Protein backbone atom coordinates (compact mmCIF):
# COMPACT_ATOMS: atom_id res chain seq x y z
CA UNK A 1 0.00 0.00 0.00
CA UNK A 2 1.09 3.60 -0.48
CA UNK A 3 2.67 5.64 2.26
CA UNK A 4 0.32 8.16 3.85
CA UNK A 5 1.92 11.34 5.20
CA UNK A 6 0.03 12.64 8.24
CA UNK A 7 0.75 16.03 9.80
CA UNK A 8 -0.51 16.32 13.38
CA UNK A 9 -0.92 19.79 14.91
CA UNK A 10 -1.37 19.94 18.69
CA UNK A 11 0.03 22.24 21.38
CA UNK A 12 -0.08 19.59 24.15
CA UNK A 13 3.07 17.37 24.08
CA UNK A 14 1.32 14.43 25.77
CA UNK A 15 -1.41 14.31 23.13
CA UNK A 16 1.16 14.59 20.33
CA UNK A 17 2.94 11.55 21.75
CA UNK A 18 -0.29 9.54 22.05
CA UNK A 19 -1.25 10.34 18.45
CA UNK A 20 2.22 9.40 17.17
CA UNK A 21 2.05 6.03 18.96
CA UNK A 22 -1.52 5.43 17.77
CA UNK A 23 -0.80 6.21 14.12
CA UNK A 24 2.36 4.07 14.20
CA UNK A 25 0.06 1.04 14.48
CA UNK A 26 -0.53 1.48 10.74
CA UNK A 27 2.77 0.74 9.00
CA UNK A 28 1.77 2.84 5.98
CA UNK A 29 1.57 6.04 8.03
CA UNK A 30 4.44 8.50 8.23
CA UNK A 31 3.68 11.09 10.90
CA UNK A 32 5.13 14.50 11.65
CA UNK A 33 4.03 16.59 14.62
CA UNK A 34 3.80 20.35 15.13
CA UNK A 35 3.18 22.29 18.32
CA UNK A 36 1.52 25.35 16.77
CA UNK A 37 -0.44 26.63 13.82
CA UNK A 38 2.48 28.77 12.65
CA UNK A 39 4.79 25.74 12.60
CA UNK A 40 2.15 23.69 10.77
CA UNK A 41 1.95 26.24 7.95
CA UNK A 42 5.68 25.95 7.29
CA UNK A 43 5.73 22.15 7.48
CA UNK A 44 2.66 21.80 5.24
CA UNK A 45 4.31 23.95 2.57
CA UNK A 46 7.58 22.02 2.71
CA UNK A 47 6.38 18.45 3.34
CA UNK A 48 3.03 18.34 1.46
CA UNK A 49 1.17 15.96 3.80
CA UNK A 50 -1.65 13.79 2.51
CA UNK A 51 -3.84 14.73 5.48
CA UNK A 52 -3.65 17.09 8.45
CA UNK A 53 -4.98 16.32 11.93
CA UNK A 54 -5.38 19.53 13.86
CA UNK A 55 -6.48 20.56 17.32
CA UNK A 56 -9.11 23.32 17.49
CA UNK A 57 -8.12 25.10 20.69
CA UNK A 58 -4.51 26.29 20.37
CA UNK A 59 -2.90 29.51 21.61
CA UNK A 60 -2.01 32.39 19.25
CA UNK A 61 -3.36 30.67 16.11
CA UNK A 62 -6.17 28.19 16.69
CA UNK A 63 -7.36 25.44 14.36
CA UNK A 64 -9.88 27.47 12.30
CA UNK A 65 -7.37 30.33 11.89
CA UNK A 66 -4.69 27.87 10.74
CA UNK A 67 -7.18 26.29 8.35
CA UNK A 68 -7.88 29.71 6.84
CA UNK A 69 -4.18 30.22 6.15
CA UNK A 70 -3.87 26.74 4.64
CA UNK A 71 -6.82 27.39 2.33
CA UNK A 72 -5.33 30.73 1.29
CA UNK A 73 -2.26 29.06 -0.26
CA UNK A 74 -2.39 27.19 -3.56
CA UNK A 75 0.14 24.64 -2.26
CA UNK A 76 -1.98 23.64 0.74
CA UNK A 77 -5.55 24.59 -0.23
CA UNK A 78 -6.73 21.07 -1.09
CA UNK A 79 -5.05 19.09 1.71
CA UNK A 80 -7.80 17.33 3.71
CA UNK A 81 -7.96 18.71 7.26
CA UNK A 82 -9.53 16.76 10.13
CA UNK A 83 -10.16 18.65 13.37
CA UNK A 84 -9.58 17.01 16.74
CA UNK A 85 -11.83 18.70 19.25
CA UNK A 86 -13.67 18.35 22.53
CA UNK A 87 -16.22 20.86 21.14
CA UNK A 88 -18.44 18.31 19.44
CA UNK A 89 -21.82 20.02 19.88
CA UNK A 90 -23.96 20.33 16.78
CA UNK A 91 -23.50 24.10 16.52
CA UNK A 92 -19.72 23.86 16.56
CA UNK A 93 -19.74 20.92 14.13
CA UNK A 94 -21.89 22.90 11.69
CA UNK A 95 -19.44 25.79 11.81
CA UNK A 96 -16.41 23.52 11.33
CA UNK A 97 -18.00 21.83 8.31
CA UNK A 98 -18.82 25.22 6.79
CA UNK A 99 -15.08 25.90 6.79
CA UNK A 100 -14.47 23.03 4.37
CA UNK A 101 -12.95 20.42 6.68
CA UNK A 102 -12.77 16.74 5.76
CA UNK A 103 -14.15 15.67 9.13
CA UNK A 104 -14.08 15.87 12.91
CA UNK A 105 -12.66 13.41 15.44
CA UNK A 106 -14.09 14.06 18.93
CA UNK A 107 -11.83 14.09 21.97
CA UNK A 108 -11.29 11.88 23.81
CA UNK A 109 -10.63 9.37 21.01
CA UNK A 110 -9.83 5.66 21.19
CA UNK A 111 -6.04 5.40 20.63
CA UNK A 112 -6.19 1.84 19.23
CA UNK A 113 -8.73 2.85 16.59
CA UNK A 114 -7.32 6.24 15.62
CA UNK A 115 -5.25 5.03 12.64
CA UNK A 116 -8.21 3.26 11.05
CA UNK A 117 -10.39 6.32 11.61
CA UNK A 118 -7.84 8.66 10.03
CA UNK A 119 -7.62 6.38 7.00
CA UNK A 120 -11.36 6.84 6.35
CA UNK A 121 -10.79 10.58 6.02
CA UNK A 122 -7.73 10.12 3.80
CA UNK A 123 -9.64 8.70 0.86
CA UNK A 124 -9.26 10.77 -2.32
CA UNK A 125 -10.92 14.03 -1.38
CA UNK A 126 -13.03 16.22 -3.58
CA UNK A 127 -11.38 19.50 -4.47
CA UNK A 128 -12.84 22.08 -2.16
CA UNK A 129 -15.02 24.47 -4.10
CA UNK A 130 -14.29 27.66 -2.19
CA UNK A 131 -16.24 29.71 -4.70
CA UNK A 132 -19.41 27.74 -4.00
CA UNK A 133 -18.78 27.95 -0.26
CA UNK A 134 -18.38 31.72 -0.47
CA UNK A 135 -21.67 32.04 -2.36
CA UNK A 136 -23.38 30.04 0.38
CA UNK A 137 -21.83 32.29 2.99
CA UNK A 138 -22.99 35.40 1.10
CA UNK A 139 -26.56 34.11 1.20
CA UNK A 140 -26.15 33.46 4.90
CA UNK A 141 -24.91 37.04 5.37
CA UNK A 142 -28.11 38.44 3.91
CA UNK A 143 -30.25 36.16 6.09
CA UNK A 144 -28.27 37.06 9.21
CA UNK A 145 -28.54 40.78 8.42
CA UNK A 146 -32.34 40.50 8.28
CA UNK A 147 -32.38 38.58 11.56
CA UNK A 148 -30.06 41.08 13.27
CA UNK A 149 -32.20 44.01 12.13
CA UNK A 150 -35.29 42.28 13.51
CA UNK A 151 -33.66 41.55 16.86
CA UNK A 152 -32.42 45.14 17.05
CA UNK A 153 -36.03 46.31 17.34
CA UNK A 154 -36.42 43.91 20.26
CA UNK A 155 -33.67 45.64 22.21
CA UNK A 156 -35.99 48.56 22.90
CA UNK A 157 -38.55 46.34 24.67
CA UNK A 158 -37.64 45.51 28.29
CA UNK A 159 -39.44 42.17 28.09
CA UNK A 160 -37.92 41.16 24.75
CA UNK A 161 -34.43 42.59 25.23
CA UNK A 162 -32.75 39.58 26.95
CA UNK A 163 -33.95 37.14 24.30
CA UNK A 164 -33.03 39.52 21.47
CA UNK A 165 -29.59 40.00 22.99
CA UNK A 166 -29.00 36.23 23.14
CA UNK A 167 -29.98 35.84 19.49
CA UNK A 168 -27.74 38.74 18.47
CA UNK A 169 -24.79 37.26 20.37
CA UNK A 170 -25.27 33.83 18.75
CA UNK A 171 -25.46 35.27 15.23
CA UNK A 172 -22.42 37.46 15.88
CA UNK A 173 -20.49 34.44 17.18
CA UNK A 174 -21.08 32.53 13.96
CA UNK A 175 -20.11 35.46 11.74
CA UNK A 176 -17.00 36.20 13.79
CA UNK A 177 -15.79 32.63 13.33
CA UNK A 178 -16.57 32.19 9.65
CA UNK A 179 -16.29 35.70 8.22
CA UNK A 180 -12.51 35.82 8.10
CA UNK A 181 -12.31 32.37 6.51
CA UNK A 182 -14.03 33.68 3.38
CA UNK A 183 -12.13 36.96 3.25
CA UNK A 184 -14.64 39.14 5.12
CA UNK A 185 -12.22 40.45 7.73
CA UNK A 186 -14.19 43.63 8.49
CA UNK A 187 -17.36 41.64 9.04
CA UNK A 188 -15.51 39.14 11.24
CA UNK A 189 -14.00 41.92 13.37
CA UNK A 190 -17.30 43.78 13.70
CA UNK A 191 -19.10 40.56 14.64
CA UNK A 192 -16.47 39.71 17.26
CA UNK A 193 -16.92 43.16 18.82
CA UNK A 194 -20.70 42.77 18.86
CA UNK A 195 -20.44 39.31 20.42
CA UNK A 196 -18.18 40.66 23.16
CA UNK A 197 -20.46 43.62 23.90
CA UNK A 198 -23.61 41.48 23.87
CA UNK A 199 -22.03 38.89 26.19
CA UNK A 200 -21.09 41.67 28.61
CA UNK A 201 -24.60 43.14 28.51
CA UNK A 202 -26.16 39.73 29.21
CA UNK A 203 -24.43 39.54 32.57
CA UNK A 204 -25.09 43.22 33.26
CA UNK A 205 -28.24 45.13 34.02
CA UNK A 206 -29.67 45.97 30.63
CA UNK A 207 -28.92 46.99 27.08
CA UNK A 208 -26.77 50.04 26.46
CA UNK A 209 -26.22 52.17 23.39
CA UNK A 210 -22.89 50.37 22.93
CA UNK A 211 -24.73 47.22 21.82
CA UNK A 212 -26.86 49.14 19.34
CA UNK A 213 -23.81 50.92 17.93
CA UNK A 214 -21.88 47.66 17.55
CA UNK A 215 -24.88 46.05 15.86
CA UNK A 216 -25.34 48.96 13.48
CA UNK A 217 -21.64 48.82 12.59
CA UNK A 218 -21.88 45.12 11.78
CA UNK A 219 -24.95 45.71 9.62
CA UNK A 220 -23.06 48.47 7.80
CA UNK A 221 -20.11 46.12 7.18
CA UNK A 222 -22.41 43.40 5.89
CA UNK A 223 -24.10 45.82 3.50
CA UNK A 224 -20.82 47.34 2.30
CA UNK A 225 -18.83 44.12 1.94
CA UNK A 226 -21.45 41.44 1.41
CA UNK A 227 -23.41 43.20 -1.29
CA UNK A 228 -20.30 44.08 -3.30
CA UNK A 229 -19.07 40.49 -3.15
CA UNK A 230 -22.53 39.21 -4.11
CA UNK A 231 -22.55 41.45 -7.18
CA UNK A 232 -19.07 40.23 -8.13
CA UNK A 233 -20.08 36.58 -7.74
CA UNK A 234 -23.01 37.08 -10.13
CA UNK A 235 -20.95 38.88 -12.77
N, C-alpha and C positions, 0 to 999 in steps of 0.2 A: 504494500500500500504506500501511497505517497506521504511524505513528511508534511506535517501540519504545524506551521509556525504560530504560536500563541503568545501574544503580549498581554501580560497581566499588570494592571495598574491599581495599586493599593498603598495607602500611606501607613498601614499597620504592619510592621515586620512579621509578627506572628501569623497573620492571615496570609501574607505572601508566602511564607514557608509552607503552610498547610496546602495552599493551592499548588505550589511546585511539586510537593510530594504526591498530591492527588492526581495531577495531570501526568506525572511520571509513570503511573500505572498503565498508560497507553504508550507503547513503545514508538508509535508514529509521531508523538507530540514532541516538539522542541519548544521549550518555554523560556521566555525572558521576562524579568520582573522590573517594574519601575515604582518608585515611591511617590511620584507626583505627576500631575497633569503636564507640567512643563517638560519634565523628562520624557514622558510618553510621546509628546509631539516630536521630539528629536529622534527617538528610537524608531517610531513608526515611519518617519521619512527615510531613515537610513536602512532599516531592516526589512521593511515591507511585510509585516505579519499577515497571515491568512485570516486571523480573527483577533479581536481585542476584547479582553475581559476587563471591565473597569468598575471600580467602586463609585458610588454616587456622592457620598459625603466625604470630601477631601478638603483640606485647608488650601487657601489661596486660589486654586483653580479646581472647582469640583467637576464631577463627571459630566453633567450637561454642558458646562463651559468648555471642557476639553473636547467634547464631541463636536461642538460648534466650530472649533479651530480645525479639527480633523476634516470636517465636511467642507471647510473653506479652502482646502488645498487639493489640487488635482491629483497629487500623488497618493493621498490618503482618503479621498472622498468616498470611495466605494468599499472600503474595508468594513466588513461586518463588525458591529460593536454590540456586545452583550453587557448589560449593566448588572452588577452585583449589588443588591440593596436590601436593607431591612425595611424600607418604605414600600411595602407591597400592597397598599390600599388601592382600590380601583381608580381613585382620582389621580394618584401619582402615576400609576401604570398607564393611564390614558395619556398623560402628559409625556411620559417617556416615549411611548409609541409614536406620538405626533412628531417627535424629533428624528424619526427615521432609524431607530435602533433595530437590531436583528432579534432581540429578545431580552428577557429579564430572568435572572436567577435569584430567587429570594434568599436572604440570609436568615437563619443559619442554613447551610446546605449540607448534604450528605457527602463527606469526603470521598468515600469509596465509589460513589456514582457520578462524581463531578466530570470525569473525563468523558464518559458516555454521553452525558448531558451536553457538554460543550460540542461534541461531534455533531449533535443534531442541529446545532446552530451554524455549523461550519459547512453545510451543504452549499453548493453553488448558489450564491445570493443574487437576487434581482438587482440590477443597477438602480440605485435610489433616484427617483424622479423628483429632484428638489423643486423643479418648476411647478409640478402638480401639487406638491406639498405647500408651496408658497401661495398658490391660488386658493387652496383650501383654507389656509390661514387668513388670507385676505377676506374671504367670505365670513370667517369667524369674527374678524375685526368689526365688520359692519354689524353683525348680530350683537356683539358685546357692546358696541357703542349705543345701540338702541336700548339695550338692557340697562346700561349705566345711566343714560338720560332718564329713563323711567324711575330708577331707584333714587336719582337725585331729587326728584319731586317728593319722594317719601321722607327725605331728611328733614323737611320742614314740618312734619307731623310728629308730635311727641310720641304717639302710640306706635307709629310705623317706623320711626327712626332707627331703633336697634336692629330690626330685621333688615331694613334697607342697607344699613352700614355693614352687616354681615355679608350680604350679597355683593356689595361693592368690593369688599376686601377679597372675597373669593375670586371674583372676576379679575381684579387687579393682580392677584397672585398668579393666576394662569398666564396673563399677558406678560408679566415681568419675567416669567421663566422661559416662555417660548418666543417672545418678541425678538430678542437679540439673535436667536438661532437663525431667523429668516431675514436678518439684516435690518430690523426695525429697532435700532438702538435707542432712539429718542422715545419711542413708545414703551420699550422695556424699562427705561430709566423713570419715565413718568409714572408707569404702573407700579414700580417698586416703591416710589415715594408715596403714592396713594395707599398702597397696602400698609406701609409703615404708619402713616397718619391714621388710617381707619382702625388698625389694630390698637393704637394708643387710645383713640377715642372710645373704643369698646370697653376698655377697662377704666375709663374716666367717668365723667358725670354728664355727658351729653355730646352733641355734635357742634363743633366750632366752624368758623368760616374757613379754617385751614383745610378741612376736609373738602368743602365745596370748591375751594380754589385749586386743590390738587386734582379733584375730579374734572373740573373744567379744563385744566391744562392737559390732562390725558385725552379728553375728548378732542381738544384742538390738535394734539399730535396725531391722533387716529385720522382725523379729517385731512390734515395736511400731508401725512405720509401715506396712509392707507389708500386714499382716493387716487393719488398720483401713481402709486404702484399698480392699482387696479386698472387704470387707464392704459398703462404701459403693457400690462399682461394681455390686454384685449387687442392691442395694436399689432 
